[in-house]
Amino acid sequence: DAMVIQNPRYQVTQFGKPVTLSCSQTLNHNVMYWYQQKSSQAPKLLFHYYDKDFNNEADTPDNFQSRRPNTSFCFLDIRSPGLGDAAMYLCATSRITGGANTEAFFGQGTRLTVV
Amino acid sequence: GENVEQHPSTLSVQEGDSAVIKCTYSDSASNYFPWYKQELGKRPQLIIDIRSNVGEKKDQRIAVTLNKTAKHFSLHITETQPEDSAVYFCAASADGNFGNEKLTFGTGTRLTIIP
C-alpha cells in the first residue's frame, strides 16, 4: 500500500503559470520534506516541516512556497515556474522519536515539465 | 548547515566483486546516516542506516561503517549482482531541533555491475 502519495505523477505547466503539487501520507509522520531532483543529480532539499515548524533552505528560491494544513498533507506551490524549474519533485516523510530521526519514506514523485 | 560529500561519482564493478562508496559530512551534530538506492525512474529507497552510537552495521551483503571522529561513513556491498546497479545516495541528519533534523543527501554514486 502506498504510504506517501504524490499527485499528480506528471504535471505540465506553462511558463509563469502557478502550479501546485500535493503530497499526502498515511504514516502519521511528524516530518515532511520537499526535494527537487534534476536528472542525474542528488535530491536537493527545498524545505521541510517538523510538525508545524517550517524550515526553509537558504537557497530555495522565493518562487517556491509550501503549506502543511495538517499532519497528512503538504503542498508545494510554484508561483511562476521557469524553464529551470523543470524537475522531479519528491515528497518524503519521517518520524522523529525521542529527538532521533528515522527512515525517510519517499513518494513516487511528480515530474514537472514547463513549456 | 550540513554538507555531505560522496565518492566516487561513478563506479563499475565486475559481478561478484565488492563495491565501496564513501561519504564525509561536516556537521559534528549529525548522528543518523542512511543510505538510499534509487533505480532509474523510481523513488529513493532505504537500504541500510546507522546511528552514531555504533561503528558498523551489516545486513546480508550490505554493510555500513562509521568513523565519527573523522566524520566519514562508507557503504560496502559484497558479492555484487546485476540488480545492485543503481544510483546510491548517502545522507546525514541530526536530532530534531532547530531544523537540524533535515536529511541532507550526498551527490550520489552511479554503480554499474558488469556481468
Interface residues (C-beta under 8 A of the other chain):
Chain A: V31 Y33 Y35 S40 Q41 A42 P43 K44 L45 H48 Y50 D53 N55 A58 L90 A92 S94 I96 G99 A100 N101 T102 E103 A104 F106 G107 Q108 G109
Chain B: G1 N31 Y32 P34 K42 R43 P44 Q45 L46 D49 R51 V87 F89 A91 S93 A94 D95 G96 N97 G99 E101 K102 L103 T104 F105 G106 T107 G108 R110
